[in-house]
Amino acid sequence: MSVYVIASLTIKDAVRFEDYRRMLLPTMAKYGARLVARGGPIVLEGEWPRERLIIAEFPSMEQAREWWASPEYAEPRALRQATADSELVIVQGV
């Protein structure tokens, strides 16, 4: 069953964050993932704490966790953490 990695971000260093964007997709592809949404959320109710939202679909929980802990994602993850305030969660699909 598919799972979704959801990231909410506020970018602190837009120039260096572009390097993260370029590095991200190749790391995800190896684990069968694809981006399904990316951009600034349009808030319908309440307040949203971050300026950007990314949703990626993975084939399984195992593949999502393997991607996050993978050597391929280590450098991009460190770059994201250095250039943005962010939260990442995994949500089970239905």
C-alpha positions in Angstrom: 0.0 0.0 0.0 1.3 3.5 -0.9 2.5 5.9 1.8 3.1 9.6 1.5 6.0 11.6 2.8 4.8 15.1 3.5 7.3 17.9 4.1 6.4 21.4 5.2 9.2 24.0 4.7 10.1 27.6 5.3 13.2 28.2 3.1 16.0 30.2 4.8 18.6 30.2 2.0 16.9 30.1 -1.4 20.1 29.9 -3.4 21.5 26.8 -1.6 18.0 25.3 -1.4 18.0 25.1 -5.2 20.8 22.5 -4.9 18.5 20.4 -2.7 15.8 20.6 -5.3 18.1 19.3 -8.0 19.4 16.5 -5.8 16.0 15.3 -4.5 14.3 13.6 -7.4 17.1 11.2 -8.3 17.3 10.0 -4.7 13.6 9.3 -4.6 13.4 7.5 -7.9 15.7 4.7 -6.7 13.0 3.9 -4.1 10.1 4.0 -6.4 8.8 7.4 -5.3 7.2 10.3 -7.2 6.2 13.8 -6.4 2.5 14.3 -6.3 2.3 17.9 -5.0 4.7 20.7 -4.5 4.2 24.4 -3.9 2.8 27.0 -1.5 -0.4 25.7 0.1 -3.6 27.7 -0.2 -5.0 27.7 3.3 -8.8 27.2 3.5 -9.1 27.1 7.3 -6.8 28.1 10.2 -3.2 28.9 9.9 -0.4 27.0 8.1 3.0 27.4 9.7 5.1 26.9 6.6 5.4 28.5 3.1 5.9 25.3 1.1 4.5 21.8 1.1 5.8 18.8 -0.7 4.0 15.4 -1.0 5.8 12.3 -2.3 4.2 8.9 -2.9 6.2 5.8 -2.1 5.2 2.2 -2.9 5.6 1.1 0.8 6.5 2.2 4.3 9.7 0.3 4.0 10.8 2.1 0.8 10.0 5.5 2.3 12.0 4.7 5.4 14.9 3.2 3.4 15.0 6.4 1.2 15.1 8.7 4.2 17.9 6.8 5.8 19.8 6.1 2.5 23.3 7.2 1.6 21.8 8.8 -1.5 19.6 11.1 0.5 22.2 11.9 3.3 23.7 14.9 1.5 20.4 16.3 0.3 18.9 15.8 3.7 21.7 17.7 5.4 21.4 20.5 2.8 17.6 20.8 3.4 18.2 20.9 7.2 20.8 23.7 6.7 18.7 25.8 4.3 15.2 25.4 5.5 13.1 24.9 8.7 11.1 21.8 8.0 9.1 18.9 9.2 8.7 15.5 7.5 6.0 12.9 8.3 4.9 9.6 6.7 1.2 9.0 6.3 -0.3 5.6 5.3 -2.4 5.7 2.1 -5.9 4.3 2.1 
